[in-house]
Amino acid sequence: MLAVAAVIVGGPAALWRWHGARGVAANVLGAGLALLVRQPGTASIAPRQAQDPVTVLVMGTEETPQFNGQQTDSMMVWALDPASARAAVLSVPRDLWIDIPGYGPQRINSAYEFGGYPTAELTVERYIGLPVEYYAVIDYAALVKLVNDVGGIDVNNPYSIDDTCFPNAQENKCTTFILSKGEHHLDGQQALDFARERHSLPLSDISREANQQLVLFALKDALLQPRNLLHLPAVIGDLEALVKTNLPLADLPALALQALHVPTGSIAHAVLDYQSGAVSNYTTGGGAEVLLLHAAAAHRVIAADFAPELGYMRAATVQVQAAQPAAGYFTGVLAGMGVRTRPAGSAPQPGRRGNEVIWNSAAPGGGGSPPVLADILAEMLDTHLAVQAVPSSRAEIVLRLGSVFPKVQP
């Protein structure tokens, strides 16, 4: 760690002449991410090519006695498409009332608590209609540390906030949070409070999701300020303990560079809200106030901002081979993303643990190089892409699901 800090503090002068302030910050942060962001013990996944798109499900959790870091208080899908030099962010309302695979009707923010990241990813893929290749879990306390590391962030608050029942850190009593409309420089705790506030906002959770995006964009801009070059050792050190992800370590420097160099104004950002018709209010039989998702309207919102990612999904035909109900379920999930699917097949090797993604050289269109879609599917299923003949299938890509695939219901 001392060696890394020495390089970060001592190296910028030489780099500056070549890349400028923003380039130095991006290169240094990218290198630090590669060294320090930790991975849990997941299966190895397909290596990315430099221009491949990437989608990440980012989940913010609360470490409180009530929630114990398991419920995702915020969920976002981040997409980066280097080929078109663009990025997009979609906030997923935490109160969406959906059928979590294998667990039945619940709020979507319970998916991670019930089945970990595989169930959370599959739930978002099924109902939001976007491929999820990777995940990142960030404790909300991480936001406080990161914002303080960069000396605070500048946010333009769109609404006057006067909340006399803002939850305290333990979520067991009310405090007061006041913030006037307009420009503010926020420290870490203020940024977290701003990101969590919903009582004083006109659309409650939906307005809060938009504010969370403002905080993230402000943090990105702060990281690239020349004044923060000397703060990068603290930022990188905190990331080691604050982020849990299955993003490949070898890819992190390039991804950090690509993401940080996309101007904030060029990042498409969307929230599934009432105005678009994507959601509406609903009261469950048990009296819970939740949101219902309206798929057609939601798809219009998503298609406008995630066109490159959805475009890649139509590059080849795909067959899922697995025991039922998983084979039919995942075939439907892929079809909802625009994938050209063939009827599901049975598992050729019952009891297999891991997933397989195969570019079928025996298929009519399987003679050339695998398309980006094949790599996306391999990343979605935490496995490598294999090239071999599957004479029993006419699909160009064959997916074989193992026992690690989340349990589902018919």
C-alpha positions in Angstrom: 0.0 0.0 0.0 2.9 2.4 0.8 4.4 1.7 -2.6 1.1 2.4 -4.3 0.7 5.6 -2.4 4.2 6.7 -3.3 3.6 6.1 -7.0 0.3 8.1 -6.9 1.8 11.0 -5.0 5.1 11.1 -6.8 4.1 10.1 -10.3 1.6 12.8 -11.5 4.2 15.4 -12.7 5.5 13.2 -15.5 2.1 12.0 -16.5 0.7 15.5 -16.5 2.6 16.6 -19.6 1.1 13.7 -21.6 -2.5 13.6 -20.4 -3.4 16.8 -18.5 -5.2 16.9 -15.2 -8.2 14.8 -16.1 -6.1 12.2 -17.8 -3.8 11.9 -14.8 -6.7 11.4 -12.4 -8.3 8.8 -14.6 -5.1 6.9 -15.2 -4.1 6.9 -11.5 -7.6 6.0 -10.3 -7.8 3.2 -12.9 -4.5 1.7 -11.8 -5.5 1.9 -8.2 -8.8 0.1 -8.9 -6.9 -2.7 -10.6 -4.8 -3.2 -7.5 -7.2 -2.7 -4.7 -10.9 -3.4 -5.5 -11.5 -6.9 -4.1 -13.4 -9.7 -5.6 -15.4 -12.4 -3.8 -14.8 -16.0 -4.7 -16.8 -16.2 -7.9 -16.1 -18.3 -11.0 -13.8 -16.8 -13.6 -15.6 -15.1 -16.4 -15.1 -14.4 -20.0 -12.3 -11.9 -20.8 -13.6 -8.6 -22.2 -12.4 -7.0 -25.4 -11.4 -3.3 -25.2 -14.5 -2.2 -27.1 -17.0 -4.6 -25.7 -20.0 -3.0 -23.9 -20.4 -3.6 -20.2 -23.4 -3.4 -17.9 -23.2 -3.4 -14.1 -25.9 -3.7 -11.5 -24.9 -1.3 -8.7 -26.6 -1.9 -5.4 -26.3 0.3 -2.3 -26.9 -1.4 1.0 -27.6 -0.2 4.6 -25.5 -1.6 7.4 -28.0 -1.1 10.2 -29.3 -3.4 12.9 -32.6 -3.5 11.0 -31.3 -4.4 7.5 -27.8 -5.8 8.2 -26.5 -4.7 4.8 -28.7 -7.2 2.8 -31.6 -5.1 1.5 -30.6 -2.9 -1.4 -31.8 0.6 -0.6 -30.8 1.7 -4.1 -30.4 -0.2 -7.4 -29.0 1.2 -10.6 -28.0 -0.3 -13.9 -24.9 1.3 -15.4 -23.9 0.8 -19.0 -20.7 1.7 -20.8 -20.4 1.3 -24.6 -16.8 2.2 -25.6 -17.6 1.6 -29.3 -20.0 4.6 -29.3 -18.2 6.5 -26.5 -21.4 6.8 -24.4 -22.8 5.7 -21.1 -26.2 5.4 -19.5 -27.6 5.0 -16.0 -31.0 3.7 -15.1 -32.4 3.9 -11.5 -34.6 1.0 -10.5 -37.3 1.9 -7.9 -36.7 -0.1 -4.8 -40.4 -0.5 -4.2 -41.3 -2.3 -7.4 -43.6 -5.2 -6.6 -42.5 -8.1 -8.7 -42.2 -11.9 -8.6 -38.6 -12.5 -7.4 -37.4 -15.8 -9.0 -37.9 -18.6 -6.6 -39.4 -16.5 -3.8 -42.7 -15.0 -5.1 -44.1 -11.5 -4.9 -41.9 -9.0 -3.0 -40.3 -5.6 -3.4 -37.4 -5.8 -5.8 -35.0 -4.6 -3.1 -35.4 -7.9 -1.4 -33.9 -9.9 -4.3 -30.3 -9.5 -3.1 -31.3 -10.4 0.5 -33.1 -13.6 -0.6 -30.7 -15.0 -3.2 -27.5 -12.9 -3.3 -26.2 -11.2 -6.5 -27.3 -14.0 -8.9 -31.0 -13.6 -7.9 -30.7 -9.8 -8.0 -29.2 -9.9 -11.5 -31.8 -12.3 -12.8 -34.6 -10.3 -11.3 -33.4 -7.1 -13.0 -32.9 -8.9 -16.3 -36.4 -10.4 -16.1 -38.3 -7.2 -15.3 -36.1 -4.4 -16.5 -35.1 -6.1 -19.7 -31.4 -5.3 -19.7 -28.5 -7.7 -19.6 -26.5 -7.6 -16.3 -23.0 -8.8 -16.8 -21.5 -7.7 -13.5 -22.5 -6.5 -10.0 -21.1 -4.1 -7.5 -22.3 -3.8 -3.9 -21.5 -0.6 -2.0 -22.3 0.1 1.6 -24.0 3.6 2.0 -21.3 4.4 4.5 -18.9 4.2 1.6 -20.4 7.3 0.1 -19.5 9.3 3.3 -15.9 8.3 3.1 -15.5 8.8 -0.6 -17.1 12.2 -0.7 -14.9 13.3 2.3 -11.8 11.9 0.6 -12.3 14.3 -2.4 -13.1 17.3 -0.2 -16.9 17.3 -0.8 -19.1 17.6 -3.9 -21.1 20.3 -5.6 -24.8 19.6 -6.1 -27.6 21.7 -7.4 -30.6 20.6 -5.2 -33.8 20.8 -7.2 -36.2 21.0 -4.2 -36.3 22.7 -0.9 -35.9 20.0 1.8 -37.3 20.3 5.3 -37.8 16.9 6.8 -38.5 16.7 10.5 -38.6 12.8 10.5 -35.4 11.9 8.6 -34.2 8.5 9.8 -31.1 8.5 12.0 -28.2 6.1 11.3 -29.8 3.3 13.3 -33.2 3.7 11.6 -34.8 3.8 15.0 -35.8 7.5 15.5 -36.4 10.8 13.7 -33.9 13.5 13.1 -34.2 16.7 11.1 -32.7 17.3 7.7 -32.9 20.8 6.0 -31.4 21.8 2.7 -32.5 24.8 0.7 -33.1 24.6 -3.1 -30.0 25.5 -5.2 -26.3 25.0 -5.3 -24.6 23.4 -2.3 -21.2 22.1 -1.4 -21.8 18.9 0.6 -19.6 16.9 2.8 -19.9 13.1 3.1 -22.7 13.0 5.6 -24.7 15.7 3.9 -24.3 13.9 0.6 -25.5 10.7 2.1 -28.5 12.4 3.7 -29.3 14.1 0.4 -29.1 10.7 -1.4 -31.4 9.1 1.2 -34.0 11.9 1.6 -37.5 11.2 0.3 -40.1 12.6 2.7 -39.8 16.2 1.4 -39.6 15.3 -2.3 -42.6 15.6 -4.6 -42.3 12.1 -5.9 -40.8 10.4 -2.8 -38.6 7.5 -3.9 -38.7 8.4 -7.6 -37.3 11.9 -6.8 -34.8 10.4 -4.5 -33.5 8.1 -7.3 -32.9 11.2 -9.4 -31.0 12.9 -6.5 -28.9 9.8 -6.1 -27.8 10.2 -9.7 -26.9 13.8 -9.1 -24.6 12.7 -6.2 -22.9 10.1 -8.3 -22.3 12.5 -11.2 -21.0 15.1 -8.7 -18.6 12.6 -7.2 -17.3 11.6 -10.7 -16.7 15.3 -11.5 -14.9 15.8 -8.2 -12.6 12.8 -8.7 -11.3 14.4 -11.9 -10.5 17.8 -10.4 -6.8 18.6 -10.3 -7.0 19.4 -6.6 -7.9 15.8 -5.9 -4.8 14.2 -7.3 -3.3 14.2 -3.8 -6.5 12.8 -2.4 -6.4 9.7 -4.6 -4.4 7.5 -2.2 -7.2 7.8 0.3 -9.9 7.2 -2.3 -8.1 4.1 -3.6 -7.5 2.8 0.0 -11.1 3.2 0.9 -12.3 1.3 -2.3 -10.5 -1.8 -1.1 -12.9 -2.2 1.8 -16.0 -0.5 0.4 -16.7 -2.2 -2.9 -17.6 -5.9 -3.5 -17.7 -6.8 -7.2 -17.1 -9.5 -9.7 -15.7 -7.1 -12.3 -12.4 -8.7 -13.6 -9.5 -7.1 -11.9 -7.5 -7.0 -15.2 -10.2 -5.0 -16.9 -10.6 -2.3 -14.2 -8.0 0.1 -15.4 -9.4 0.3 -18.9 -13.0 0.5 -17.6 -12.1 3.3 -15.2 -10.4 5.3 -17.9 -13.3 4.8 -20.3 -16.0 5.7 -17.7 -14.2 8.7 -16.3 -13.6 10.2 -19.7 -17.2 10.2 -20.7 -18.4 13.8 -20.0 -21.2 13.9 -17.5 -23.4 15.7 -20.0 -23.0 12.8 -22.4 -24.3 10.2 -19.9 -27.9 9.3 -20.5 -29.8 8.9 -17.3 -33.3 7.8 -16.6 -35.7 6.9 -13.8 -38.8 4.7 -14.2 -41.4 7.2 -13.1 -45.1 8.1 -13.2 -44.7 10.7 -16.0 -43.4 8.0 -18.5 -46.2 5.6 -17.4 -43.5 3.1 -16.4 -44.8 2.7 -12.8 -48.0 3.3 -10.8 -49.0 3.2 -7.2 -50.4 0.0 -5.8 -51.5 -1.3 -2.4 -50.8 -5.0 -1.7 -53.3 -7.3 0.0 -51.2 -6.9 3.1 -51.5 -3.1 3.0 -48.0 -2.3 1.7 -47.7 0.8 -0.5 -45.6 -0.3 -3.5 -45.1 0.4 -7.2 -46.3 -1.7 -10.2 -44.2 -1.9 -13.3 -45.8 -1.3 -16.7 -43.5 -3.2 -19.1 -44.4 -1.5 -22.4 -43.8 2.0 -21.0 -40.7 1.0 -19.1 -39.3 -0.6 -22.3 -39.7 2.7 -24.2 -37.7 4.5 -21.5 -35.0 1.9 -21.5 -34.8 1.5 -25.3 -34.1 5.2 -25.7 -31.1 5.2 -23.4 -29.7 1.7 -23.9 -30.0 1.2 -27.6 -26.4 0.0 -28.1 -26.7 -2.6 -25.4 -30.0 -3.9 -26.7 -28.7 -3.9 -30.2 -26.0 -6.3 -29.4 -28.6 -8.8 -28.1 -30.0 -9.5 -31.6 -26.8 -10.7 -33.1 -27.4 -14.4 -33.1 -29.9 -17.1 -32.2 -29.7 -18.7 -28.8 -31.0 -21.9 -27.3 -31.1 -22.6 -23.5 -30.5 -26.1 -22.4 -31.5 -27.0 -18.8 -34.0 -28.8 -16.7 -37.4 -27.1 -16.4 -38.5 -24.7 -15.2 -35.1 -22.9 -15.5 -34.8 -23.5 -19.3 -38.1 -22.0 -20.2 -37.8 -19.2 -17.7 -34.4 -18.0 -18.9 -35.5 -18.4 -22.5 -38.3 -15.9 -21.7 -35.9 -13.6 -20.0 -33.6 -13.5 -23.1 -36.6 -13.0 -25.4 -37.6 -10.0 -23.3 -34.2 -8.4 -24.1 -34.7 -8.9 -27.8 -32.6 -12.1 -28.2 -33.7 -14.4 -31.0 -34.4 -17.5 -29.1 -35.1 -21.1 -30.1 -37.3 -23.5 -28.1 -35.6 -24.5 -24.9 -33.9 -27.9 -24.7 -33.3 -30.4 -21.9 -30.1 -30.5 -20.0 -27.6 -32.9 -21.7 -25.8 -33.5 -18.4 -28.2 -33.4 -15.4 -26.5 -32.3 -12.2 -23.9 -30.0 -13.8 -22.9 -27.3 -11.3 -21.5 -24.5 -13.5 -23.1 -22.8 -16.5 -21.8 -23.1 -20.1 -21.9 -20.7 -23.0 -21.0 -22.3 -26.4 -20.5 -20.8 -29.8 -21.9 -23.6 -31.9 -19.6 -24.2 -34.8 -22.1 -26.8 -36.2 -24.9 -24.3 -36.5 -25.7 -22.8 -40.0 -24.3 -19.4 -38.9 -21.7 -20.7 -36.5 -18.7 -20.7 -38.8 -17.4 -17.2 -38.2 -16.2 -15.4 -35.1 -18.5 -15.2 -32.1 -20.4 -11.9 -31.8 -20.2 -9.6 -28.8 -23.5 -11.2 -27.7 -21.7 -14.5 -26.9 -19.3 -12.7 -24.5 -22.2 -10.8 -22.9 -24.0 -14.0 -22.2 -20.8 -15.6 -20.8 -20.4 -12.7 -18.5 -24.0 -12.8 -17.4 -23.6 -16.4 -16.5 -20.2 -16.1 -14.8 -18.4 -18.5 -17.2 -16.1 -18.7 -20.1 -17.1 -18.8 -23.8 -16.3 -22.1 -25.5 -16.2 -22.8 -29.2 -17.3 -26.3 -30.2 -19.9 -28.2 -32.2 -23.3 -28.9 -30.8 -24.9 -31.0 -33.6 -28.2 -31.4 -31.6 -28.9 -27.6 -31.8 -29.4 -25.2 -34.7 -28.8 -22.2 -32.5 -25.5 -20.3 -33.0 -25.2 -19.9 -29.2 -26.1 -22.7 -26.8 -26.5 -21.9 -23.0 -26.3 -24.8 -20.6 -27.5 -23.9 -17.1 -26.1 -25.6 -14.1 -27.1 -25.8 -10.5 -25.6 -22.4 -9.7 -28.4 -20.8 -11.7 -30.9 -19.2 -9.3 -33.9 -21.3 -8.5 -37.1 -20.1 -10.4 -40.8 -20.9 -10.4 -42.7 -22.0 -13.5 
